[in-house]
Amino acid sequence: MTGGPLRLVNDPAEFAALLAGLRTAPLVAVDTEAASFHRHRDRVYLVQLSTRTETHLVDPLAVPGLPGLGEVLADPSIECVFHDADYDLRLLGYEFGFRTAHLFDTRVAAQFLNEPGIGLAALLEKYLGVRQDKKFQRADWSARPLTPAMLEYAATDTRHLPDLRDVLRERLELAGRLPWAEEEFDLLTVVRWAEAEPPEVAALGVKGARALAPRALAIFRELYVWRAGTAHALDRAAFRIMGNEAMFALAERPPEQLAGLAATPGMGRDTAERRGKEILEAIRRGMSLPEEELPRFARPPRHRPDPVFESRLERLKALRATLVTKLELAPGVICPNWLLEAIARTAPSSLAELSLVEGIRRWQVGEFGGQLLAAVKTK
């Protein structure tokens, strides 16, 4: 079994020595631990690094900036193995500016093999007989010291990835799908962190907000903005400041006095006592907003029916259903709805034109591009 015993690295000198060894490794498995269930700020609180013989857990609070690790990850001669790399890569890029050049994602590999379970725990148990304990999935990784049990849990995330990578890569090769997966791996190397919307905008996107009357929506928006600012100032997860249930209840039945806050569904007495004045002030801001400034949702534009587009899309979906059976892949892996719609809208007439449709992959063009063109063209 790869990965070896774990070692906690919380000293810059030890980290420098670790990097010296990683620079000569052909493969490094990587994972990160954040604390989004507890903290407001998106931040890396632990980095797991495994070669085929060693597993290191690096504490970025003790080694600020992780100097030198970026060069290792960006070295095209070193294959970086992740499971579900998207969030890890975005976070590593956002906080440290790190990028990868040579990537293998075991989750993506599992998708192209049509695995019924693509989570790491399911794959480790199926192929390596390793059972992964999930009890620390929502642990507070910002806490120090980390317990031995937490460290062992974290080590499991990368310790076995080299072996899992080997198994999945071989199966991809046998299925003739390794180039498909490698194209997805390459696309993952360029993902970037997306900045969050301003809270006054994000508030309007919360599920249930559209059902509110304009005045209630104004109150909800003020509460949301207050919660976001408080969460940022305290570096606490927003739902730990106040849940959506309480904010909706306050927006629809706004109390005028502190006594009414504690009785609000979803509102804890402790929050009402400690934050009551701030909450009432946010409610008053929403209540005092002039009628003409109240937030309202614009009616969605009415699209004229386009029978030609709808017919193309229907044929493309029928083709995809056939491919699902033939290739034994999930519909979203073969061709997601947004891509089918783009193809139906642009109506390419050649493989060259099909290749220019935004988001389409080379493997899709090569494997069933002709069938896509035929489906678009058929009257």
N, C-alpha and C positions, 0 to 999 in steps of 0.2 A: 504494500500500500504506500502511496506517495505522501509527501507532505511532512512526514517525520514529527517529532515532538515540537510543541510550541515554545516560543520564546518571546517575552514581552520586551519591546525596545522602547525605552523612555529616557534615553540619554543621547545627546547629539553625537558623541564619539562612537557609541554603539551603532547608531544609525549610519554614520559614515562607513563603518566597517561592513555593515550589512549591504550597503550599496555597492561596495567593491566586489562582493560576491555575486550580486544580482547582475552586474554588468557582463559577466561571463556566462550567465545562464541562458540557455536557448528558449526557455519557457518560464513565465511567472504567472501564477494565478492571483487574481486581485479581487478584493471586495472592500466595501466600506460600511461603517455603521454611523448613522445619523441619529437624531433624537427628536424627530418631527412630532412624535406623540407627546412630547414633554416641552420642547423648546419652539419658539417662534422662528428663530433664525435658522436658515438652512446651513448646516455646517457639518464637516467631517469630524467625528470624535474618535474614530479608530480606523486604521487601515490594515487589512489582512493581506499578507504577501506569502505565497507558498511556491517553492520550487519543487522539483521531484523528490527532494530529500529533506527539506527544512520548511518550517512554518514560522513566520514572524508576525507579531502583532505590534504595530507601531502606534504610539500615542502622539498624535499631532499637537496636543496641548503641551507636551514636554519637548517636542521637536518642532518649533514653529516654522511653518512654510515648507517643511519636508524638503530641504534643499538637495537637489540632485536626483530626486525620484522622477521628476519630469523628464529628464534625459533618458532614464532607463525605460520609461513607458513609451517614449517616442522613438526608441531605437527600432528600426524595421527588422533587425536581426533577432529581436526578442519577441516571441509570441506572447501576448497578454491574454490570459484566459479569464473570462468573466461568466457569471450566470446572470442573465438579464442586465446587460451592461448599460442600458440607456440612462437610468437615473444616476448610477455611479459615475459615468463619464461626464454627464452634465454637471454634477456636483464637484468633481475633481477639477473640471475646467473652470467653473465659476469661482471656486475658492483659491485654487493654486495656479490656474492657467495650464494645467496638464492636458496633454493630448496623447492618443495612442496612434501607432502606425500599422501594427500587425496584430489583429484581433481574432479571437475565437470566442463566440458566445454559445454556451451550452444550451441555453433556452431556445435560441434561434435554431440551432441544430436539431433540437427535439421537435420543433414545429415542422421542419422539413421532413422529419421521419414519421410525422403523424402520431407522435406519442400521446396516449390518452391523458397522461399527467405530465405537464412540462415544468412543474415546480421543482426546485432543487431537491427537496426531501423525497419526492416520488422517484426521481431519476436515480438518486444515490441508492435508494433501497432496491430498485428494480435491477440495476446493472452492477452494483458493487456490494449489495447486501448491507449497506450502512444505514442505520436508522438515525435520523436527525431530530433532536429535541427542539420543539418550537417555543418553549416557554419563555424565551428571552426576546421574541420578535418585537415586543413593545417595551423592552427594557429602556431605562434612562441611561444611554451611553455617554451622556455628558457628566454623569456622577463619577467621582473619584473617592476611594480607589475602586477599580473594577474587581468584582469577585472572581475567584478561580473558576467558578461554574460559568460565569459570563464569558471569560476568556476562552474556556474550552468550547463553548457554543460558537463563539466567533471563529475559532480556528477551524471548525468543521465546515464553515462556508467556503474555505479555499483549500483545505488540506487534501481533499479528494478530487478537486477539479482537474488536475492533470490526468488522472486515470479515467475520469468520466469523459474528458475531451478525447482521449485516445479511442474509447469505445464508440462514441458518437461519430467521430471523424471516419473511422473504418466503415461504419454502417452507411454514412453519407456517400463514401466512395463506392461501396457495393451497389447502392441505389442510383448512382450516377448523378447525385444531387449536390456533391461538394461544391461545384462552381456556383450553384444557386445560393447556397449558404454563404459562400465567400463574398458574393456581391453584397449581401445584406451586412456582413461584417464590415466591409469597406465603408458602407454608408453610415454605419454607427460611429466610425472614427471622426465624423465631421459634425455630430450633433452638438448643439450649444444650449446653454442655459437660457430660458425664456424669462424675462423679467415679469413679475406679477403685475396685474392691472392695479391702478390706484384703487384704494378701498371704496371710494364713492362710486366707482364703476363696477367693481366686483360685487358690491352689494346687490345690484340689480340682476346679477346672474345667479343668485342663490335660488335653489329649487324652492318654489312656493312664493317667491317675491311677486310674480305676475298676478297672483290671486289677490293681492292687497289693493285696497283703494288708494288713490294718490296721497291722501294725508297720512294714512298708515304706512305707506311706502316711504314717505319722507322721514317719518320717525324711525323706521327700520334702518334706513340708510344712515341716519345720524348715529344710531346705536352701533351699527357695523363699523363705521369710521372710528368711533370711540374705542370699540373693542380692539380694532387693529392697532391703534396707537398705543393702547395700554399693553397689548401683547408684545409689541415691539420694544417698549420701554422696559418691560420686565423680563423679556426673552422667555416668555411662556407661550405654549401652544394656545391659539385663540380660543378653542373650545373650553379650555380650562379657565378662561376669564369669564365667559358667558356662552352658553349654548344657543344654537339657532332657535330652539323651541321657546326659550325665554324671550328672545328678542322678538319673535313673531307675536307672542302673547302680549308683550308690552306695547308693540306697535298697534295692535287691534283694540286693546283695552288699556290705554295709558293711564297709570295712576298719577295723582297730583302730589301725593305725600309719601314720605318714607314708609309709613305703616302699610301702604298698599303693595310695596315691592315684594316683601317676603312671601306674600300669598300668591305671587305669580307662578304659574306652572313652569317648572324647570329652573326656578331661581332659588338658590340656596340661601339660607338665612345669613350665613357668613358673608356672602357676596353682597347681599342687601345692606348689611351693616357697614361693611368696609368701603363699598363702592357706591352706596346709595345716592349720595349727592351728585356724583359724576353722572350716574345713570339718569337721574331726574333732569339734569341740565341738558343732556343729549335729547331727552324726550321733549323738553321745552323748545329746543332749537327746531326740532321737526314740527312742533305744534305752531310755532310762530312764523314759519315760512309763508310768504305771501302766496295766495292761491295760484297766481300766474307762474310761480316758480316751482310748483310742486312737480316732482318727477312723474312722468307718464310714459308708458310703453307705446311706441309708435306701432300702428297697425302694419303687419307684415305686408310687403308689396304683393299684389295679386299677379301671379304669373299667368300669361295666356297659355292655354293648352297647346302643346307642340306635339301633334300626333307622330310626326316623323321621329323626333327624339325619343318619345316614349316607346315607339315600336322598336327602335334600335336597342334601347336599354333592355326591353323585354327579351329580345333575341340574345343579347349578351349574357343576361342572367341565365337563360336556358342553356347556353353553351357552358357557362361556369358550372351549372349543376351536373352536366355530363362529365366535365373535367374532374369534379370532386370525386365522382365514382371511379373514373379511370386512374387518376393519380393518387387517390386515397389521401387527400389533403383537405384541410379546412377551407371553406369558401374565402375567408379573409386572408389566408395565405396565398391562395391561387390568384385572386384578384379582388381586392376590397371594393365595396360599393362606390366609394368616391372615385376610384380609378375607372370602373365601368362607366360611370356617369361622364367622366372626362373624355373617354373614348367615344361614347355615344354623341357627345356634344361636338367634338372636333371632327369626327367622321374621317379618319385617315384612310387613304386609298392605296398606300404602299407600306412596306415594312419600314422604309426610311421615315415616312411621316409618322407611323406608329411609334417609332423610337423617340420621336420628339415630344410625345405626350408627357406632360410633367408627371413625374412619379413612377412611370413604368420602368420595369427592370429589364436588363438584357436577357435574363433567363426566361422571362415571360414572352418576350418577342421571339426568342429562339425556339421555345418549346411549343407555343401555340399561337404565335403571332398571326400566321396565315388563317387560322380559324377565327380569330378576332376580326380580321379584315372581312372575311366572308360573312360573318354575322352582321357586321355594319352595313355591308353592301346589299345583302338580300332584301328584296322588296316584299 
